[in-house]
């Protein structure tokens, strides 16, 4: 909660537009650089995927972890398992994600330990669908 409060305070002090977006991405990349090995590589790969397949989502720290938002609302995010003292890291989607399935059931998070190339492709598809305009 302290990290989220600091994020909101920093947000209120920032300029708007391109400078703000650049500062938010710099904060996110700095946070990724601080992550333990393993989680850092996964977060870097996820950042590359999101910026490639969903360039309209803006990087931003979300509770001290990498998140990607549209209009200030987080759509997808990454949580470092090692930083959270958990067995695995998590890729998640928020209620802002456009993932509603026909059968009324869809996942909102995925456990990540050492994803294969097939898993990264699947994750890229989830990001692409989650970021689709509603």
Helices and strands as residue ranges (DSSP letters): H 2-13, H 18-34, H 39-53, E 58-62, E 65-70, E 73-79, E 89-93, E 109-112, H 117-131
